[in-house]
Amino acid sequence: MTRLGSVSVVAVLVVLLTVALAGQSKDVTIKGEVLDQHCFMIHHGKGPDHAACSNACMSRNISIGFLAESGQFYLLLGDQMLTVKDQVAGMAGKPATVTGAIVERDGFKAIQMKKIELAK
């Protein structure tokens, strides 16, 4: 490969890496509440009065969501392609703080969770 050819390959790789990194979201930290998606969407189930039901639903692999203090609802996704149910077990109905990247597709919002903890 000529000198000019290798420079072109490097330039293309730099551009591709820049585009890929630009598409990555920055992590945010949001306060709110862990809940099961089904009861929240169907019955508006949330808060301490709904915690036992929500924890039971999450243990049965019902999709898990996060209701931010702002009222925005997010689906909770793991950093890997695994459920987050073990990370949020017993957290429903309690104030929590989640950190991760917000992702949006066709009107659906999710947080690709890096960390979650009960609020202090």
N, C-alpha and C positions, 0 to 999 in steps of 0.2 A: 504494500500500500504506500502511496506517495505521501509526502508530508502534507500536502493539501487535502488528501483523502482522509487522513487520520484526524486532522483539525475539523473537518466537516462532520465526522462521526461524533467527535467529542461535543461539538456545538449542538448537534441534534439531541444527544443524551442530556445535555444541560437544559435545553428547552423542555424536553419531556419531563425531567425531574421537577423543574420549576412549575409546570402545569399541574403535575400530580400533587405537589405540596400546596399549591394554591387552592386546590379542591378540598383540602383537609380543614375541618372546623377546629376552632380553638376550644379548649375546655372551658366550661362555665360551671358555676356552683349555684344551685337553686334550692331554696327552702320550700318544703311542702309536706306531702303525705303519700306514703305508699298505699296502694289499694288494688283490688282486682278489677280488671277492665269490664268484665261482664256486668257485675252489679252496679258499677258506677254508670255505665252507659244505659242500662235498662231501668234501674231503680233509683239512680242518683245516690247509691250507697257510698257513704264516706264517713269519716270521723270516728271518734271513740265508740259510739253506739253501734257502729257497723264492723268494728275491728275483728270480732270473733268470726263472723261470717266471711269477711275478706281474707283473713289468715287461712281459714279452711279451704276457701276457693283456690287460693294461691298454691296450697299444698297439693291440690288436685290438678295442677298444671293449667289453671285458667290464666290467660294472659295477664301480665302484671303491668300496672301503670303507676304514674306519679302525677299527683295533682299539685301544681305549684301554688304558692300563696297568691299569685296573680290571677288564679283561676284557669290557667292554661293546663290542659291535660296532655301528658306525654306517655307513650308506650315505653317501658323500660327494656332495653336490650343489653345483653352482655358484651363485654369487650371481645369475647370469643363467641363462637356459634353454640352457646350453651344457655340454658335457662338461668335466670337470676334468682330463682325461688329460694335457693339455699342462702344467698346473700341477704335476702330481705325477710326471711322467716321471722314471724313474730313482730314485725315492724308496723303492721297496718294500724291505722288509727292514732299513731303517735307522730309528733313533729319530727321530720327527718331532713337531712341535707344530702343532696346527690351531686356528684361532680362527674362530668363527662361532656361529650360532644353532642350538640343538638344536630339531628339529621331530619330532613324533611323530604317527603316524596308524595306527590300528587295530593297535597293537602293534609297528609298524615304527619304528625310530629312525633319524634322519638328522641330519647337520650341514650347514647351508647355509653353506658355506665362504666366509669373507672373506679368510683368509690362511693359508698353510701354509709351514713352513720346517723344514729338518732341525734336530734338536736340537743345541745347542751343547755 
